[in-house]
């Protein structure tokens, strides 16, 4: 843990770099480049928790307006999409198009590079929004939904640094390779922070189940990405986040 004024400054700068990358919040920091992302991997779950808190506030406000569980849930999901600029949703759509639609590795990567979304991408986006909204509507109560959102957004981003270490970059250029490889202590710190937030927000029992299920799903998805395209891209990391968030919210909503 950094100490002193210099350490505090590094901590603040790292948090702002991660905020600038993951959100549309207009923060000003010098030389905010994708290549620095590996060095601030520890901040991923903290920024995620902040995003979850904003989404939770949107859900609470919609509930206070008595809009009903489903409208409130949809508005909350769209608030998160607006805050992040659909960064991860875009990755999910491109990944679905490429991994499902391509007939070989080169074609899959070519499809994923195309900014236009095909049938599989659109279906993945619709399914993602509906599953997250359904989970929030099922939870219903604003405080419990808010805690679930904080846990889901934090934990789903906490897994990204470890994915960047365990999978090889599928391309020799692009956001995935430019972000660098997080050092193992930073990746483990991000994972530990995400797990602690999850256990605190969901409770030890449900939190452990959520961590186990999301971890299993992400391991399986990582194996698919490795087999289909030889590793990860920036889009694949976006799909990682979406899968983790969905599993966490569904687990929190389970009766």
C-alpha positions as CSV (number, residue, x, y, z in Angstrom):
1,X,0.0,0.0,0.0
2,X,1.5,3.3,-1.0
3,X,2.4,5.7,1.9
4,X,2.9,9.4,2.3
5,X,1.8,12.2,0.0
6,X,3.4,10.6,-3.1
7,X,1.6,7.3,-2.4
8,X,-1.7,9.0,-1.9
9,X,-1.2,10.9,-5.2
10,X,-0.5,7.6,-7.0
11,X,-3.6,6.1,-5.5
12,X,-5.7,9.0,-6.6
13,X,-4.2,9.1,-10.1
14,X,-4.7,5.4,-10.5
15,X,-8.3,5.6,-9.5
16,X,-8.9,8.5,-11.9
17,X,-7.3,6.7,-14.8
18,X,-9.6,3.7,-14.2
19,X,-12.6,6.0,-13.9
20,X,-11.8,7.8,-17.2
21,X,-11.5,4.4,-18.9
22,X,-14.6,2.7,-17.5
23,X,-17.0,5.7,-17.5
24,X,-18.0,8.8,-19.4
25,X,-17.3,11.0,-16.4
26,X,-15.2,13.9,-17.7
27,X,-12.2,13.6,-15.5
28,X,-8.9,15.4,-16.4
29,X,-5.7,13.5,-15.9
30,X,-2.4,13.9,-17.8
31,X,-1.6,11.3,-20.4
32,X,-4.6,9.0,-19.7
33,X,-3.7,6.2,-22.1
34,X,-5.0,2.6,-22.4
35,X,-1.4,1.4,-21.9
36,X,-1.6,2.5,-18.3
37,X,-4.6,0.3,-17.5
38,X,-2.5,-2.7,-16.4
39,X,-0.9,-0.5,-13.7
40,X,-4.2,0.5,-12.1
41,X,-5.8,-2.9,-12.2
42,X,-6.4,-2.7,-8.4
43,X,-8.8,0.1,-9.0
44,X,-11.1,-1.8,-11.3
45,X,-13.5,-3.2,-8.6
46,X,-13.5,0.2,-6.8
47,X,-14.7,2.0,-9.9
48,X,-17.1,-0.8,-10.5
49,X,-18.6,-0.3,-7.0
50,X,-19.0,3.4,-7.7
51,X,-20.8,2.6,-11.0
52,X,-23.0,0.1,-9.1
53,X,-23.8,2.8,-6.5
54,X,-25.0,5.2,-9.2
55,X,-27.1,2.6,-10.8
56,X,-28.6,1.8,-7.4
57,X,-29.5,5.4,-6.9
58,X,-31.3,5.4,-10.3
59,X,-33.2,2.3,-9.2
60,X,-34.1,4.0,-5.8
61,X,-35.3,7.2,-7.5
62,X,-37.5,5.3,-9.9
63,X,-38.9,3.3,-7.0
64,X,-39.7,6.5,-5.1
65,X,-41.6,7.7,-8.1
66,X,-43.7,4.5,-7.9
67,X,-42.9,3.5,-11.4
68,X,-43.1,-0.2,-10.6
69,X,-40.3,-2.8,-10.3
70,X,-39.9,-3.5,-14.0
71,X,-39.7,0.1,-15.2
72,X,-37.4,1.0,-12.3
73,X,-35.2,-2.0,-13.2
74,X,-35.0,-1.1,-16.9
75,X,-34.2,2.5,-16.1
76,X,-31.5,1.5,-13.7
77,X,-29.9,-0.8,-16.3
78,X,-30.0,2.0,-18.9
79,X,-28.5,4.4,-16.3
80,X,-25.5,2.1,-16.1
81,X,-25.2,1.9,-19.9
82,X,-25.3,5.7,-20.1
83,X,-22.7,6.1,-17.4
84,X,-20.3,3.6,-19.1
85,X,-21.1,4.6,-22.7
86,X,-22.1,1.0,-23.3
87,X,-18.4,0.0,-23.2
88,X,-19.0,-3.5,-22.1
89,X,-22.3,-4.0,-23.9
90,X,-20.5,-3.2,-27.2
91,X,-17.8,-5.8,-26.3
92,X,-20.4,-8.4,-25.6
93,X,-22.2,-7.8,-28.9
94,X,-19.0,-8.0,-30.9
95,X,-17.8,-11.1,-29.1
96,X,-21.1,-12.9,-29.6
97,X,-21.0,-12.1,-33.4
98,X,-17.4,-13.2,-33.7
99,X,-17.3,-16.3,-31.5
100,X,-20.6,-17.7,-32.8
101,X,-20.7,-16.4,-36.4
102,X,-17.2,-16.9,-37.6
103,X,-16.0,-20.1,-39.2
104,X,-12.3,-19.8,-38.3
105,X,-10.1,-17.7,-36.1
106,X,-9.2,-15.0,-38.6
107,X,-12.8,-14.5,-39.6
108,X,-14.0,-14.4,-36.0
109,X,-11.4,-11.6,-35.2
110,X,-12.4,-9.8,-38.4
111,X,-16.1,-9.9,-37.4
112,X,-15.2,-8.6,-33.9
113,X,-13.4,-5.7,-35.3
114,X,-16.4,-4.6,-37.3
115,X,-18.3,-1.9,-35.5
116,X,-21.7,-3.1,-36.9
117,X,-23.6,-5.6,-34.9
118,X,-25.1,-8.7,-36.4
119,X,-27.9,-11.0,-35.3
120,X,-26.0,-12.8,-32.5
121,X,-24.7,-9.5,-31.1
122,X,-28.2,-7.9,-31.0
123,X,-29.6,-11.0,-29.3
124,X,-26.8,-11.0,-26.8
125,X,-27.5,-7.3,-26.0
126,X,-31.3,-7.9,-25.6
127,X,-30.7,-10.9,-23.4
128,X,-28.2,-9.0,-21.2
129,X,-30.5,-6.1,-20.6
130,X,-33.5,-8.3,-19.9
131,X,-31.7,-10.7,-17.5
132,X,-30.3,-7.8,-15.5
133,X,-33.6,-6.0,-15.4
134,X,-35.4,-9.2,-14.5
135,X,-33.0,-9.8,-11.6
136,X,-33.5,-6.3,-10.2
137,X,-37.3,-6.5,-10.6
138,X,-37.3,-9.9,-8.8
139,X,-35.3,-8.4,-5.9
140,X,-37.7,-5.4,-5.9
141,X,-36.6,-3.8,-2.6
142,X,-34.3,-0.9,-3.3
143,X,-31.7,-1.4,-0.6
144,X,-31.2,-5.1,-1.4
145,X,-31.1,-4.3,-5.1
146,X,-28.6,-1.5,-4.5
147,X,-26.3,-3.8,-2.6
148,X,-26.6,-6.4,-5.4
149,X,-25.7,-3.8,-8.0
150,X,-22.6,-2.7,-6.1
151,X,-21.5,-6.3,-5.7
152,X,-22.2,-7.2,-9.3
153,X,-20.4,-4.1,-10.8
154,X,-17.4,-4.5,-8.5
155,X,-16.9,-8.2,-8.8
156,X,-17.4,-8.3,-12.6
157,X,-14.6,-5.8,-13.1
158,X,-12.4,-7.4,-10.4
159,X,-12.1,-10.5,-12.6
160,X,-10.7,-8.6,-15.6
161,X,-7.1,-8.2,-14.5
162,X,-6.8,-12.0,-13.8
163,X,-8.3,-12.7,-17.3
164,X,-5.6,-10.4,-18.8
165,X,-2.9,-12.4,-17.1
166,X,-4.2,-15.9,-17.7
167,X,-5.3,-15.5,-21.3
168,X,-3.0,-14.5,-24.2
169,X,-3.8,-11.4,-26.3
170,X,-5.5,-12.7,-29.5
171,X,-4.1,-9.8,-31.6
172,X,-0.8,-8.1,-31.9
173,X,-2.6,-4.7,-31.8
174,X,-5.7,-3.2,-30.3
175,X,-7.0,-2.3,-26.9
176,X,-6.4,-5.7,-25.4
177,X,-2.6,-5.7,-26.1
178,X,-2.3,-2.0,-25.5
179,X,-3.7,-2.3,-22.0
180,X,-0.7,-4.4,-21.0
181,X,-0.5,-7.4,-18.6
182,X,-1.2,-6.5,-14.9
183,X,1.3,-7.7,-12.4
184,X,0.2,-10.7,-10.4
185,X,0.0,-8.7,-7.1
186,X,-2.3,-6.1,-8.7
187,X,-4.5,-8.8,-10.3
188,X,-4.8,-10.6,-7.0
189,X,-5.5,-7.3,-5.2
190,X,-8.3,-6.5,-7.6
191,X,-9.8,-10.0,-7.1
192,X,-9.6,-9.7,-3.3
193,X,-11.2,-6.3,-3.3
194,X,-14.0,-7.5,-5.5
195,X,-14.6,-10.5,-3.3
196,X,-14.7,-8.5,-0.1
197,X,-17.2,-6.1,-1.6
198,X,-19.3,-9.0,-2.7
199,X,-19.3,-10.7,0.6
200,X,-20.0,-7.5,2.5
201,X,-22.9,-6.6,0.1
202,X,-24.6,-10.0,-0.3
203,X,-23.6,-11.7,3.0
204,X,-21.1,-14.5,3.4
205,X,-23.4,-17.3,2.2
206,X,-25.0,-15.8,-0.9
207,X,-21.8,-13.8,-1.6
208,X,-19.8,-17.0,-1.7
209,X,-22.3,-18.7,-4.0
210,X,-22.3,-15.7,-6.3
211,X,-18.5,-15.6,-6.5
212,X,-18.4,-19.4,-7.1
213,X,-21.0,-19.3,-9.9
214,X,-19.6,-16.3,-11.7
215,X,-16.1,-17.7,-11.4
216,X,-17.2,-21.0,-13.0
217,X,-19.0,-19.2,-15.8
218,X,-16.0,-16.9,-16.5
219,X,-13.6,-19.9,-16.5
220,X,-15.8,-21.6,-19.0
221,X,-16.1,-18.5,-21.2
222,X,-12.3,-18.0,-21.0
223,X,-11.8,-21.5,-22.3
224,X,-14.1,-20.9,-25.2
225,X,-12.4,-17.6,-26.1
226,X,-9.0,-19.3,-25.9
227,X,-10.2,-22.1,-28.2
228,X,-12.1,-20.0,-30.7
229,X,-9.7,-17.0,-31.1
230,X,-6.6,-17.9,-29.2
231,X,-7.1,-15.6,-26.2
232,X,-8.7,-12.3,-25.3
233,X,-9.4,-8.9,-27.0
234,X,-10.9,-5.7,-25.5
235,X,-14.3,-7.0,-26.7
236,X,-13.8,-10.3,-24.9
237,X,-13.0,-8.4,-21.7
238,X,-16.3,-6.5,-22.1
239,X,-18.1,-9.8,-22.5
240,X,-16.4,-11.1,-19.3
241,X,-17.8,-8.1,-17.4
242,X,-21.3,-8.6,-18.7
243,X,-21.4,-12.3,-17.9
244,X,-20.0,-11.7,-14.4
245,X,-22.6,-8.9,-13.7
246,X,-25.5,-11.0,-15.0
247,X,-24.6,-14.1,-12.9
248,X,-24.0,-12.0,-9.8
249,X,-27.4,-10.3,-10.1
250,X,-29.3,-13.5,-10.9
251,X,-27.7,-15.1,-7.9
252,X,-28.7,-12.2,-5.7
253,X,-32.2,-12.4,-7.0
254,X,-32.6,-16.2,-6.4
255,X,-35.2,-17.1,-3.8
